[in-house]
Amino acid sequence: MLYSIVCTDIENSLEARKAARPDHLARLEVLQNQGRLILAGPNPSIDSNDPGSAGFTGSIIVAEFESLEAAQEWANADPYAAAGVYQTVTVKPFKQVFPN
């Protein structure tokens, strides 16, 4: 089943994001290589694909996991979580309707 992982950053998370980004991306690449990643990306703090020093306010991931518990465990082990980037992380079942 698919699950959405919606993360909200702490204030001024940019430096911690930069430091943990290589490990964060490596985990996403594993999901992608397994064909389980639907989408992933950050929420820029401003209306720009490259927010520069304004940074980001969070991240969204939609991926396939065996269970809600497995999705939560994966999210809890994210390098951004370990680095203190995220203030909150919400994991919920997700039903993809579009694109079909």
N, C-alpha and C positions, 0 to 999 in steps of 0.2 A: 504494500500500500504506500501511497505518497503521504509525505508529512511536510508541513511548512515549519520552518525554524525562523522566527522573527526576533531579531536581537536589537536592543536599544543600547547605544553607547553611553558611557559616562561623559561628563564634560571634559573637553580638551583631551580626547583619546588619540589624537593623531600620532604622537610619538610612539605610544605603546602599540598602535596598529602597525606602524612601519617596522618596528622591531620584530613583531610576531608574524608579519605577513608571509614570508617564505614558507613557514611551517603550516600556516593556515591554508595557503594555496595548494601545498602538496597533498593535504588531506582531501581537498575538493577534487584534485586531479585523480585521486584513487577512485572516488565515487564516479567521476566522469568516465574513466577507463573501464569501470565495471558496468557502464550503461545505466547507472542509477541516478545520475544528476540531471534534473530537469532545468533548473536555473539557479544562479547564485550571483550576488553582487551587493555592493554597498549602497547606502542612501547618502548622497552628497548633502552637506549642510546648506549649500546654496544651489540655485538653479543653474547647474553647470556639470558637465561630465567630468571636468577636472577642477575640483573646488580649491585646489592649492592648499594654502595654510588654513582655510576655513574647515577643512577636514570633512568628517562624516558623522552622521547621527545614528547609524546602525547598519544592519545587514539583513538580507533575506535569502534563504536557501529553501528550495523545494527539491526533495530527493526521495527515493524509494528506500524503505527500511522494512525489516521483518515485522516490527511491532512499534507501538508508541514508546515502549520502554527502550527499545534499541535506538530509536531516533533521539530520545532524551539522553541516553548514555553517550551517543556520538556527539551531541551538542555540548554536553558537559565537559567532554575531553578536548574541545576545540582550543587551539593555542591562544586565540583571542580571549576566551574565557579565562584561561590560566594566567594571561598577562594582565587581567583586570580591565580589559577594554569594554566589556559589556556590563551594563547596569542590570538589565533584565534579559532573559531568554525565554521565549514562549514557543513550545512545540505543540502542534495540533495536527490531527489527521487532515488531509487535503484531498479534495476530489477535483481532478482536472476536467474541465468541460471544454475549454478552447485553449489552443487550437486542437481540433479533433483529428 
